[in-house]
Amino acid sequence: MTAAPALGRLTDDQRAIRDAVRTLARERVAPRAAEIDRSATFPEDLRALLAEQGILGLPFPERFGGLGADLLTVCLAIEALSAACATTGLILAVQELGALPLLLAGTEEQLERFVPGLAAGRDLIAFALTEADAGSDAAAVRTRAIRDGESYVVSGTKRFISHGSVAHLVIVFAVTDPEADRRRRISAFVVETDSPGFSVSRLEHKLGIRGSPTAELAFDEVRVPVANRIGAEGDGFDLAMRTLDRSRPGIAAQAIGIAQGALDAAAAYAGQRRQFGRAIGEFQLVQGLLADMDARTEAARQLLYTACDEIEHGAPDAGRWSALCKLVAGDAAMAVTTDAVQVFGGYGYLDDFPVERMMRDAKITQLYEGTQQIQRLVIARALLARNA
Amino acid sequence: MRIVVLVKPVPDPGEERLGADGRLDRTVSAVINGNDEYVLEAALQLLDANGGDVTLLSMAPAGITDPIRKALAMGATRAVLVSDPALVGACAWSTAQVLAAALQTLEYDLVLVGADTSDGGGGVVGAAVATLLHHPYLSHARKIEPFEGGVRVERLSASGHDVLEAALPAVVGGTQLLGEPRYPTLRGIMGARSKEIAIRTLAEIGLADRAVGGAHATTTLLDARPPASRGSTRVVRGADPAAAAAAIVDFLVERRAI
């Protein structure tokens, strides 16, 4: 991949990839979106399509069969897919999230073992940090990994794990040293889901992204080889935080995609729907709504692209950039989709039209990969540290 | 198997505009002619099954490479573009001569061509190229099966289908009956950047002193205009069928038709 050029301009490759994914999203994903939401079924056919088209290979190094794309390019693809279907965009976003701990800290041996299947889009991977009593307070996880010879024995439960029921691999954050300092208690492991003792104990019924399986995972003395531990013992919490610094832009991209999809639908509707003898798009109150929706979406997009550039080039305040783009994009998506329903009026409330689904889908972008409140804490701490 | 696919960049169907000179404005977004995509897909399937290579051959202004890059991204091996200022305004007969001359500089077993184009709609270039090169021409193929030294083609007929066979090299024409074209994969898109697009002038294909091009067109454009607007016809556009249906209902209700 050629290096990113001056800020704000996409390379030819990035533009070509974005356009190709947009075409695929429009022609193959969009027609499935309503049904995926209605039936709350994981779109395995679209997972296969994304794999076949190389889209799931974007985040992975070329030497393992991936496309070696930079963060911005992965985000462009997530955005384009999410404009058609937030669940489908999430397939790529979660694949990136789950693989990041390996890509950031895995040994060459671990990469060789796990990445080719991920890059081919054949194996899905999930990120299992959250527990029932450890959401925002991620360091409070209680899942335990006890060393026993050449293995660890993992026991505990993880909650709200995206793709937990369809993944072949799960990155599990578990306590290896209960006596250690909060940030050194946890280690990260690759758990293969066909291991004895692993089970999916619950699937959630959600407000939005209903086609994405959100699972509770039970680990009942699951034996995990030492060779599957990522990094050293105690590195887990830090690895999780570094992962989120790189994965939050993916959620921002999803949010911006959802917002754009809603904006496009609303603008098209405003051009067609007639009241009082004219298209409603001619009325200033409707124009005002649409203009504000466009401004918010575009502002969020430009911030995301800048954040990707900064993070890709090793900015020391990557955490701040990551939190900024996710905060702004999530709030933009919620506002824009709510206004999109407004533009549609009563029809927007019906599932005959896509905007109510988009509004329900948008909400999750304010909740996962760190709530908006957590993003604010990250940003404020960075500011205060800089000005200390 | 060495295959050449004749491709023509055309204005995106539905986006066509006339320029000031009454001719088609070719600066608007260009795409590969629809029928050419179908025969290209057939060529790529033969490439996947039998190996060899697929060369794209086109006559077009030198600046229009995006559609060619997309065809390369789908999996074609290389492209040859014949481009010359003298060719602006060329008629179908010139086009056929140019493509035939370019083919004589290439090595191939099979030439595939779309049945007609969405902009010109003449449908004669494939047959004219075959005639100039003294190759058999098998038109409107819905299935293409090469065999040792020859090619077999199925063509729909009024009563069923015909099966035709001819020795190679041959020219085969096709339409959407050949099957949906593949999406370029992302890897294909990135790989297309390094695939060769060779530009050839008329002199380089041996036509320097031949009467081809706009100045020698055998057809004359007398008039070109968009269809007359029939007053207050409203076209309901937009990708969302539910929104379009609602708009149509509103329209009928407004006129108390329902």
Boltz contact constraints between the chains, C-beta under 6 A:
constraints:
  - contact:
      token1: [A, 13]
      token2: [B, 190]
      max_distance: 6.0
  - contact:
      token1: [A, 16]
      token2: [B, 189]
      max_distance: 6.0
  - contact:
      token1: [A, 17]
      token2: [B, 186]
      max_distance: 6.0
  - contact:
      token1: [A, 20]
      token2: [B, 189]
      max_distance: 6.0
  - contact:
      token1: [A, 24]
      token2: [B, 183]
      max_distance: 6.0
  - contact:
      token1: [A, 53]
      token2: [B, 185]
      max_distance: 6.0
  - contact:
      token1: [A, 54]
      token2: [B, 185]
      max_distance: 6.0
  - contact:
      token1: [A, 54]
      token2: [B, 186]
      max_distance: 6.0
  - contact:
      token1: [A, 54]
      token2: [B, 187]
      max_distance: 6.0
  - contact:
      token1: [A, 67]
      token2: [B, 186]
      max_distance: 6.0
  - contact:
      token1: [A, 268]
      token2: [B, 238]
      max_distance: 6.0
  - contact:
      token1: [A, 269]
      token2: [B, 243]
      max_distance: 6.0
  - contact:
      token1: [A, 272]
      token2: [B, 243]
      max_distance: 6.0
  - contact:
      token1: [A, 272]
      token2: [B, 247]
      max_distance: 6.0
  - contact:
      token1: [A, 274]
      token2: [B, 250]
      max_distance: 6.0
  - contact:
      token1: [A, 352]
      token2: [B, 242]
      max_distance: 6.0
  - contact:
      token1: [A, 353]
      token2: [B, 242]
      max_distance: 6.0
